[in-house]
Amino acid sequence: MSLLRGLGKKHIELATKWVAPVITYGTAASLGVVYFTDWKVVLQYVPFYNTKFEE
C-alpha cells in the first residue's frame, strides 16, 4: 500500500493516457509472436480450429 500513497492525481491522469498505447503495442507484440512461432503449436488450443491439425 505504500506505493499507492505516492500516487497523485497527476500520476493517475498520465496512466490513463497510456492505457490505449500499451494495449495497442501489447496486441501487436502478441500477434507478432504468434506469427513467428509455429502455427500448429498455438492453434492446437483453439476449439474447432484444432481439428484441422489432426494426424
N, CA, C, O and CB atoms as a CASP TS submission, in Angstrom:
PFRMAT TS
TARGET T0000
AUTHOR 0000-0000-0000
METHOD Language model
MODEL 1
PARENT N/A
ATOM      1  N   MET     1       0.803  -1.197   0.000  1.00  0.00           N
ATOM      2  CA  MET     1       0.000   0.000   0.000  1.00  0.00           C
ATOM      3  C   MET     1       0.850   1.267   0.000  1.00  0.00           C
ATOM      4  O   MET     1       0.347   2.340  -0.332  1.00  0.00           O
ATOM      5  CB  MET     1      -0.916  -0.005   1.186  1.00  0.00           C
ATOM      6  N   SER     2       2.116   1.166   0.362  1.00  0.00           N
ATOM      7  CA  SER     2       2.954   2.356   0.383  1.00  0.00           C
ATOM      8  C   SER     2       3.159   2.913  -1.019  1.00  0.00           C
ATOM      9  O   SER     2       3.371   4.114  -1.185  1.00  0.00           O
ATOM     10  CB  SER     2       4.297   2.043   1.022  1.00  0.00           C
ATOM     11  N   LEU     3       3.097   2.056  -2.017  1.00  0.00           N
ATOM     12  CA  LEU     3       3.236   2.501  -3.396  1.00  0.00           C
ATOM     13  C   LEU     3       2.038   3.362  -3.809  1.00  0.00           C
ATOM     14  O   LEU     3       2.197   4.352  -4.523  1.00  0.00           O
ATOM     15  CB  LEU     3       3.379   1.292  -4.337  1.00  0.00           C
ATOM     16  N   LEU     4       0.872   2.990  -3.370  1.00  0.00           N
ATOM     17  CA  LEU     4      -0.336   3.731  -3.739  1.00  0.00           C
ATOM     18  C   LEU     4      -0.405   5.103  -3.065  1.00  0.00           C
ATOM     19  O   LEU     4      -1.039   6.020  -3.586  1.00  0.00           O
ATOM     20  CB  LEU     4      -1.570   2.921  -3.379  1.00  0.00           C
ATOM     21  N   ARG     5       0.235   5.240  -1.924  1.00  0.00           N
ATOM     22  CA  ARG     5       0.234   6.540  -1.239  1.00  0.00           C
ATOM     23  C   ARG     5       0.987   7.593  -2.027  1.00  0.00           C
ATOM     24  O   ARG     5       0.678   8.779  -1.920  1.00  0.00           O
ATOM     25  CB  ARG     5       0.843   6.408   0.148  1.00  0.00           C
ATOM     26  N   GLY     6       1.966   7.185  -2.813  1.00  0.00           N
ATOM     27  CA  GLY     6       2.776   8.113  -3.582  1.00  0.00           C
ATOM     28  C   GLY     6       2.126   8.551  -4.888  1.00  0.00           C
ATOM     29  O   GLY     6       2.624   9.456  -5.557  1.00  0.00           O
ATOM     30  N   LEU     7       1.029   7.920  -5.247  1.00  0.00           N
ATOM     31  CA  LEU     7       0.356   8.271  -6.489  1.00  0.00           C
ATOM     32  C   LEU     7      -0.609   9.421  -6.267  1.00  0.00           C
ATOM     33  O   LEU     7      -1.425   9.401  -5.346  1.00  0.00           O
ATOM     34  CB  LEU     7      -0.384   7.062  -7.061  1.00  0.00           C
ATOM     35  N   GLY     8      -0.503  10.404  -7.111  1.00  0.00           N
ATOM     36  CA  GLY     8      -1.393  11.546  -7.020  1.00  0.00           C
ATOM     37  C   GLY     8      -2.293  11.623  -8.234  1.00  0.00           C
ATOM     38  O   GLY     8      -2.315  10.724  -9.075  1.00  0.00           O
ATOM     39  N   LYS     9      -3.024  12.699  -8.307  1.00  0.00           N
ATOM     40  CA  LYS     9      -3.952  12.897  -9.408  1.00  0.00           C
ATOM     41  C   LYS     9      -3.216  12.953 -10.749  1.00  0.00           C
ATOM     42  O   LYS     9      -3.699  12.421 -11.749  1.00  0.00           O
ATOM     43  CB  LYS     9      -4.759  14.177  -9.193  1.00  0.00           C
ATOM     44  N   LYS    10      -2.063  13.591 -10.765  1.00  0.00           N
ATOM     45  CA  LYS    10      -1.281  13.707 -11.995  1.00  0.00           C
ATOM     46  C   LYS    10      -0.826  12.335 -12.496  1.00  0.00           C
ATOM     47  O   LYS    10      -0.865  12.065 -13.697  1.00  0.00           O
ATOM     48  CB  LYS    10      -0.064  14.612 -11.766  1.00  0.00           C
ATOM     49  N   HIS    11      -0.398  11.474 -11.578  1.00  0.00           N
ATOM     50  CA  HIS    11       0.049  10.139 -11.956  1.00  0.00           C
ATOM     51  C   HIS    11      -1.092   9.318 -12.535  1.00  0.00           C
ATOM     52  O   HIS    11      -0.902   8.575 -13.497  1.00  0.00           O
ATOM     53  CB  HIS    11       0.651   9.422 -10.756  1.00  0.00           C
ATOM     54  N   ILE    12      -2.249   9.448 -11.964  1.00  0.00           N
ATOM     55  CA  ILE    12      -3.410   8.705 -12.457  1.00  0.00           C
ATOM     56  C   ILE    12      -3.807   9.205 -13.840  1.00  0.00           C
ATOM     57  O   ILE    12      -4.159   8.401 -14.703  1.00  0.00           O
ATOM     58  CB  ILE    12      -4.597   8.834 -11.480  1.00  0.00           C
ATOM     59  N   GLU    13      -3.760  10.510 -14.069  1.00  0.00           N
ATOM     60  CA  GLU    13      -4.077  11.061 -15.390  1.00  0.00           C
ATOM     61  C   GLU    13      -3.082  10.575 -16.437  1.00  0.00           C
ATOM     62  O   GLU    13      -3.473  10.227 -17.551  1.00  0.00           O
ATOM     63  CB  GLU    13      -4.084  12.595 -15.343  1.00  0.00           C
ATOM     64  N   LEU    14      -1.807  10.551 -16.088  1.00  0.00           N
ATOM     65  CA  LEU    14      -0.798  10.048 -17.019  1.00  0.00           C
ATOM     66  C   LEU    14      -1.005   8.561 -17.322  1.00  0.00           C
ATOM     67  O   LEU    14      -0.852   8.128 -18.465  1.00  0.00           O
ATOM     68  CB  LEU    14       0.606  10.277 -16.449  1.00  0.00           C
ATOM     69  N   ALA    15      -1.347   7.796 -16.311  1.00  0.00           N
ATOM     70  CA  ALA    15      -1.559   6.362 -16.513  1.00  0.00           C
ATOM     71  C   ALA    15      -2.745   6.107 -17.433  1.00  0.00           C
ATOM     72  O   ALA    15      -2.696   5.206 -18.270  1.00  0.00           O
ATOM     73  CB  ALA    15      -1.778   5.660 -15.170  1.00  0.00           C
ATOM     74  N   THR    16      -3.806   6.888 -17.288  1.00  0.00           N
ATOM     75  CA  THR    16      -4.975   6.682 -18.150  1.00  0.00           C
ATOM     76  C   THR    16      -4.678   7.060 -19.594  1.00  0.00           C
ATOM     77  O   THR    16      -5.283   6.503 -20.511  1.00  0.00           O
ATOM     78  CB  THR    16      -6.162   7.495 -17.638  1.00  0.00           C
ATOM     79  N   LYS    17      -3.765   7.987 -19.813  1.00  0.00           N
ATOM     80  CA  LYS    17      -3.391   8.350 -21.184  1.00  0.00           C
ATOM     81  C   LYS    17      -2.549   7.274 -21.846  1.00  0.00           C
ATOM     82  O   LYS    17      -2.506   7.193 -23.074  1.00  0.00           O
ATOM     83  CB  LYS    17      -2.632   9.667 -21.191  1.00  0.00           C
ATOM     84  N   TRP    18      -1.881   6.447 -21.057  1.00  0.00           N
ATOM     85  CA  TRP    18      -1.007   5.403 -21.599  1.00  0.00           C
ATOM     86  C   TRP    18      -1.720   4.071 -21.791  1.00  0.00           C
ATOM     87  O   TRP    18      -1.122   3.137 -22.325  1.00  0.00           O
ATOM     88  CB  TRP    18       0.180   5.208 -20.690  1.00  0.00           C
ATOM     89  N   VAL    19      -2.957   3.954 -21.381  1.00  0.00           N
ATOM     90  CA  VAL    19      -3.662   2.675 -21.474  1.00  0.00           C
ATOM     91  C   VAL    19      -3.822   2.238 -22.927  1.00  0.00           C
ATOM     92  O   VAL    19      -3.501   1.095 -23.252  1.00  0.00           O
ATOM     93  CB  VAL    19      -5.035   2.772 -20.801  1.00  0.00           C
ATOM     94  N   ALA    20      -4.302   3.100 -23.802  1.00  0.00           N
ATOM     95  CA  ALA    20      -4.538   2.734 -25.206  1.00  0.00           C
ATOM     96  C   ALA    20      -3.238   2.342 -25.929  1.00  0.00           C
ATOM     97  O   ALA    20      -3.222   1.317 -26.610  1.00  0.00           O
ATOM     98  CB  ALA    20      -5.209   3.902 -25.943  1.00  0.00           C
ATOM     99  N   PRO    21      -2.154   3.115 -25.809  1.00  0.00           N
ATOM    100  CA  PRO    21      -0.914   2.681 -26.475  1.00  0.00           C
ATOM    101  C   PRO    21      -0.364   1.362 -25.942  1.00  0.00           C
ATOM    102  O   PRO    21       0.169   0.558 -26.708  1.00  0.00           O
ATOM    103  CB  PRO    21       0.141   3.747 -26.327  1.00  0.00           C
ATOM    104  N   VAL    22      -0.487   1.135 -24.651  1.00  0.00           N
ATOM    105  CA  VAL    22       0.011  -0.121 -24.075  1.00  0.00           C
ATOM    106  C   VAL    22      -0.785  -1.298 -24.611  1.00  0.00           C
ATOM    107  O   VAL    22      -0.209  -2.336 -24.939  1.00  0.00           O
ATOM    108  CB  VAL    22      -0.063  -0.086 -22.535  1.00  0.00           C
ATOM    109  N   ILE    23      -2.096  -1.151 -24.704  1.00  0.00           N
ATOM    110  CA  ILE    23      -2.932  -2.220 -25.254  1.00  0.00           C
ATOM    111  C   ILE    23      -2.590  -2.458 -26.724  1.00  0.00           C
ATOM    112  O   ILE    23      -2.488  -3.603 -27.164  1.00  0.00           O
ATOM    113  CB  ILE    23      -4.431  -1.871 -25.101  1.00  0.00           C
ATOM    114  N   THR    24      -2.414  -1.378 -27.478  1.00  0.00           N
ATOM    115  CA  THR    24      -2.102  -1.498 -28.902  1.00  0.00           C
ATOM    116  C   THR    24      -0.773  -2.198 -29.122  1.00  0.00           C
ATOM    117  O   THR    24      -0.697  -3.145 -29.904  1.00  0.00           O
ATOM    118  CB  THR    24      -2.079  -0.125 -29.558  1.00  0.00           C
ATOM    119  N   TYR    25       0.269  -1.751 -28.448  1.00  0.00           N
ATOM    120  CA  TYR    25       1.581  -2.367 -28.618  1.00  0.00           C
ATOM    121  C   TYR    25       1.612  -3.795 -28.072  1.00  0.00           C
ATOM    122  O   TYR    25       2.292  -4.659 -28.626  1.00  0.00           O
ATOM    123  CB  TYR    25       2.646  -1.525 -27.929  1.00  0.00           C
ATOM    124  N   GLY    26       0.891  -4.037 -27.008  1.00  0.00           N
ATOM    125  CA  GLY    26       0.818  -5.393 -26.464  1.00  0.00           C
ATOM    126  C   GLY    26       0.144  -6.356 -27.420  1.00  0.00           C
ATOM    127  O   GLY    26       0.589  -7.491 -27.591  1.00  0.00           O
ATOM    128  N   THR    27      -0.936  -5.896 -28.046  1.00  0.00           N
ATOM    129  CA  THR    27      -1.625  -6.727 -29.033  1.00  0.00           C
ATOM    130  C   THR    27      -0.739  -6.986 -30.242  1.00  0.00           C
ATOM    131  O   THR    27      -0.661  -8.113 -30.731  1.00  0.00           O
ATOM    132  CB  THR    27      -2.933  -6.065 -29.472  1.00  0.00           C
ATOM    133  N   ALA    28      -0.077  -5.949 -30.720  1.00  0.00           N
ATOM    134  CA  ALA    28       0.816  -6.111 -31.878  1.00  0.00           C
ATOM    135  C   ALA    28       1.964  -7.065 -31.551  1.00  0.00           C
ATOM    136  O   ALA    28       2.331  -7.899 -32.379  1.00  0.00           O
ATOM    137  CB  ALA    28       1.377  -4.742 -32.324  1.00  0.00           C
ATOM    138  N   ALA    29       2.518  -6.950 -30.376  1.00  0.00           N
ATOM    139  CA  ALA    29       3.613  -7.843 -29.981  1.00  0.00           C
ATOM    140  C   ALA    29       3.121  -9.286 -29.860  1.00  0.00           C
ATOM    141  O   ALA    29       3.818 -10.216 -30.265  1.00  0.00           O
ATOM    142  CB  ALA    29       4.233  -7.380 -28.645  1.00  0.00           C
ATOM    143  N   SER    30       1.936  -9.471 -29.311  1.00  0.00           N
ATOM    144  CA  SER    30       1.379 -10.820 -29.185  1.00  0.00           C
ATOM    145  C   SER    30       1.135 -11.439 -30.552  1.00  0.00           C
ATOM    146  O   SER    30       1.455 -12.607 -30.772  1.00  0.00           O
ATOM    147  CB  SER    30       0.075 -10.789 -28.385  1.00  0.00           C
ATOM    148  N   LEU    31       0.574 -10.670 -31.463  1.00  0.00           N
ATOM    149  CA  LEU    31       0.342 -11.178 -32.811  1.00  0.00           C
ATOM    150  C   LEU    31       1.656 -11.467 -33.528  1.00  0.00           C
ATOM    151  O   LEU    31       1.745 -12.423 -34.299  1.00  0.00           O
ATOM    152  CB  LEU    31      -0.486 -10.180 -33.617  1.00  0.00           C
ATOM    153  N   GLY    32       2.669 -10.652 -33.281  1.00  0.00           N
ATOM    154  CA  GLY    32       3.978 -10.905 -33.865  1.00  0.00           C
ATOM    155  C   GLY    32       4.584 -12.199 -33.368  1.00  0.00           C
ATOM    156  O   GLY    32       5.179 -12.945 -34.146  1.00  0.00           O
ATOM    157  N   VAL    33       4.444 -12.474 -32.092  1.00  0.00           N
ATOM    158  CA  VAL    33       4.966 -13.724 -31.528  1.00  0.00           C
ATOM    159  C   VAL    33       4.230 -14.911 -32.139  1.00  0.00           C
ATOM    160  O   VAL    33       4.849 -15.910 -32.504  1.00  0.00           O
ATOM    161  CB  VAL    33       4.825 -13.736 -29.981  1.00  0.00           C
ATOM    162  N   VAL    34       2.910 -14.797 -32.247  1.00  0.00           N
ATOM    163  CA  VAL    34       2.139 -15.889 -32.849  1.00  0.00           C
ATOM    164  C   VAL    34       2.534 -16.077 -34.307  1.00  0.00           C
ATOM    165  O   VAL    34       2.638 -17.213 -34.771  1.00  0.00           O
ATOM    166  CB  VAL    34       0.627 -15.612 -32.739  1.00  0.00           C
ATOM    167  N   TYR    35       2.752 -15.007 -35.025  1.00  0.00           N
ATOM    168  CA  TYR    35       3.108 -15.086 -36.441  1.00  0.00           C
ATOM    169  C   TYR    35       4.449 -15.785 -36.651  1.00  0.00           C
ATOM    170  O   TYR    35       4.606 -16.575 -37.582  1.00  0.00           O
ATOM    171  CB  TYR    35       3.151 -13.689 -37.049  1.00  0.00           C
ATOM    172  N   PHE    36       5.406 -15.494 -35.788  1.00  0.00           N
ATOM    173  CA  PHE    36       6.740 -16.049 -35.969  1.00  0.00           C
ATOM    174  C   PHE    36       6.944 -17.400 -35.285  1.00  0.00           C
ATOM    175  O   PHE    36       8.011 -18.000 -35.414  1.00  0.00           O
ATOM    176  CB  PHE    36       7.750 -15.082 -35.457  1.00  0.00           C
ATOM    177  N   THR    37       5.936 -17.882 -34.562  1.00  0.00           N
ATOM    178  CA  THR    37       6.039 -19.214 -33.975  1.00  0.00           C
ATOM    179  C   THR    37       5.343 -20.211 -34.894  1.00  0.00           C
ATOM    180  O   THR    37       4.737 -19.833 -35.896  1.00  0.00           O
ATOM    181  CB  THR    37       5.420 -19.248 -32.546  1.00  0.00           C
ATOM    182  N   ASP    38       5.436 -21.453 -34.547  1.00  0.00           N
ATOM    183  CA  ASP    38       4.778 -22.499 -35.322  1.00  0.00           C
ATOM    184  C   ASP    38       3.273 -22.409 -35.086  1.00  0.00           C
ATOM    185  O   ASP    38       2.813 -22.496 -33.947  1.00  0.00           O
ATOM    186  CB  ASP    38       5.322 -23.911 -34.938  1.00  0.00           C
ATOM    187  N   TRP    39       2.516 -22.238 -36.149  1.00  0.00           N
ATOM    188  CA  TRP    39       1.060 -22.075 -36.029  1.00  0.00           C
ATOM    189  C   TRP    39       0.411 -23.271 -35.363  1.00  0.00           C
ATOM    190  O   TRP    39      -0.563 -23.124 -34.625  1.00  0.00           O
ATOM    191  CB  TRP    39       0.436 -21.854 -37.399  1.00  0.00           C
ATOM    192  N   LYS    40       0.940 -24.443 -35.615  1.00  0.00           N
ATOM    193  CA  LYS    40       0.357 -25.652 -35.050  1.00  0.00           C
ATOM    194  C   LYS    40       0.441 -25.638 -33.523  1.00  0.00           C
ATOM    195  O   LYS    40      -0.477 -26.097 -32.843  1.00  0.00           O
ATOM    196  CB  LYS    40       1.061 -26.893 -35.610  1.00  0.00           C
ATOM    197  N   VAL    41       1.524 -25.120 -32.997  1.00  0.00           N
ATOM    198  CA  VAL    41       1.709 -25.057 -31.550  1.00  0.00           C
ATOM    199  C   VAL    41       0.669 -24.138 -30.918  1.00  0.00           C
ATOM    200  O   VAL    41       0.140 -24.443 -29.849  1.00  0.00           O
ATOM    201  CB  VAL    41       3.126 -24.573 -31.208  1.00  0.00           C
ATOM    202  N   VAL    42       0.376 -23.028 -31.565  1.00  0.00           N
ATOM    203  CA  VAL    42      -0.548 -22.038 -31.000  1.00  0.00           C
ATOM    204  C   VAL    42      -1.995 -22.451 -31.237  1.00  0.00           C
ATOM    205  O   VAL    42      -2.818 -22.392 -30.324  1.00  0.00           O
ATOM    206  CB  VAL    42      -0.289 -20.647 -31.608  1.00  0.00           C
ATOM    207  N   LEU    43      -2.306 -22.870 -32.459  1.00  0.00           N
ATOM    208  CA  LEU    43      -3.699 -23.120 -32.822  1.00  0.00           C
ATOM    209  C   LEU    43      -4.240 -24.463 -32.347  1.00  0.00           C
ATOM    210  O   LEU    43      -5.429 -24.734 -32.514  1.00  0.00           O
ATOM    211  CB  LEU    43      -3.844 -23.036 -34.298  1.00  0.00           C
ATOM    212  N   GLN    44      -3.412 -25.296 -31.769  1.00  0.00           N
ATOM    213  CA  GLN    44      -3.927 -26.559 -31.249  1.00  0.00           C
ATOM    214  C   GLN    44      -4.848 -26.346 -30.053  1.00  0.00           C
ATOM    215  O   GLN    44      -5.590 -27.254 -29.679  1.00  0.00           O
ATOM    216  CB  GLN    44      -2.776 -27.472 -30.858  1.00  0.00           C
ATOM    217  N   TYR    45      -4.814 -25.165 -29.450  1.00  0.00           N
ATOM    218  CA  TYR    45      -5.653 -24.857 -28.300  1.00  0.00           C
ATOM    219  C   TYR    45      -6.928 -24.101 -28.670  1.00  0.00           C
ATOM    220  O   TYR    45      -7.727 -23.782 -27.790  1.00  0.00           O
ATOM    221  CB  TYR    45      -4.867 -24.055 -27.306  1.00  0.00           C
ATOM    222  N   VAL    46      -7.131 -23.810 -29.953  1.00  0.00           N
ATOM    223  CA  VAL    46      -8.326 -23.091 -30.389  1.00  0.00           C
ATOM    224  C   VAL    46      -9.399 -24.121 -30.730  1.00  0.00           C
ATOM    225  O   VAL    46      -9.181 -24.974 -31.589  1.00  0.00           O
ATOM    226  CB  VAL    46      -8.020 -22.160 -31.618  1.00  0.00           C
ATOM    227  N   PRO    47     -10.569 -24.051 -30.059  1.00  0.00           N
ATOM    228  CA  PRO    47     -11.616 -25.040 -30.320  1.00  0.00           C
ATOM    229  C   PRO    47     -12.091 -24.990 -31.771  1.00  0.00           C
ATOM    230  O   PRO    47     -12.104 -23.925 -32.389  1.00  0.00           O
ATOM    231  CB  PRO    47     -12.798 -24.817 -29.379  1.00  0.00           C
ATOM    232  N   PHE    48     -12.470 -26.117 -32.297  1.00  0.00           N
ATOM    233  CA  PHE    48     -12.997 -26.318 -33.647  1.00  0.00           C
ATOM    234  C   PHE    48     -11.959 -26.063 -34.731  1.00  0.00           C
ATOM    235  O   PHE    48     -12.065 -26.642 -35.812  1.00  0.00           O
ATOM    236  CB  PHE    48     -14.185 -25.420 -33.872  1.00  0.00           C
ATOM    237  N   TYR    49     -10.976 -25.232 -34.488  1.00  0.00           N
ATOM    238  CA  TYR    49      -9.947 -24.985 -35.495  1.00  0.00           C
ATOM    239  C   TYR    49      -8.843 -26.024 -35.393  1.00  0.00           C
ATOM    240  O   TYR    49      -8.157 -26.309 -36.374  1.00  0.00           O
ATOM    241  CB  TYR    49      -9.364 -23.574 -35.339  1.00  0.00           C
ATOM    242  N   ASN    50      -8.675 -26.588 -34.207  1.00  0.00           N
ATOM    243  CA  ASN    50      -7.596 -27.555 -33.999  1.00  0.00           C
ATOM    244  C   ASN    50      -7.855 -28.877 -34.702  1.00  0.00           C
ATOM    245  O   ASN    50      -6.926 -29.673 -34.839  1.00  0.00           O
ATOM    246  CB  ASN    50      -7.400 -27.801 -32.525  1.00  0.00           C
ATOM    247  N   THR    51      -9.081 -29.148 -35.156  1.00  0.00           N
ATOM    248  CA  THR    51      -9.348 -30.388 -35.886  1.00  0.00           C
ATOM    249  C   THR    51      -8.636 -30.407 -37.217  1.00  0.00           C
ATOM    250  O   THR    51      -8.456 -31.472 -37.809  1.00  0.00           O
ATOM    251  CB  THR    51     -10.837 -30.570 -36.099  1.00  0.00           C
ATOM    252  N   LYS    52      -8.236 -29.271 -37.688  1.00  0.00           N
ATOM    253  CA  LYS    52      -7.504 -29.159 -38.946  1.00  0.00           C
ATOM    254  C   LYS    52      -6.130 -29.827 -38.851  1.00  0.00           C
ATOM    255  O   LYS    52      -5.572 -30.239 -39.868  1.00  0.00           O
ATOM    256  CB  LYS    52      -7.348 -27.687 -39.339  1.00  0.00           C
ATOM    257  N   PHE    53      -5.592 -29.934 -37.656  1.00  0.00           N
ATOM    258  CA  PHE    53      -4.245 -30.455 -37.464  1.00  0.00           C
ATOM    259  C   PHE    53      -4.200 -31.897 -37.009  1.00  0.00           C
ATOM    260  O   PHE    53      -3.134 -32.391 -36.644  1.00  0.00           O
ATOM    261  CB  PHE    53      -3.528 -29.618 -36.484  1.00  0.00           C
ATOM    262  N   GLU    54      -5.334 -32.587 -37.020  1.00  0.00           N
ATOM    263  CA  GLU    54      -5.310 -33.988 -36.588  1.00  0.00           C
ATOM    264  C   GLU    54      -4.520 -34.816 -37.590  1.00  0.00           C
ATOM    265  O   GLU    54      -4.636 -34.639 -38.802  1.00  0.00           O
ATOM    266  CB  GLU    54      -6.749 -34.548 -36.434  1.00  0.00           C
ATOM    267  N   GLU    55      -3.718 -35.721 -37.053  1.00  0.00           N
ATOM    268  CA  GLU    55      -2.883 -36.557 -37.933  1.00  0.00           C
ATOM    269  C   GLU    55      -3.278 -38.015 -37.782  1.00  0.00           C
ATOM    270  O   GLU    55      -2.698 -38.882 -38.434  1.00  0.00           O
ATOM    271  CB  GLU    55      -1.376 -36.373 -37.613  1.00  0.00           C
TER
END
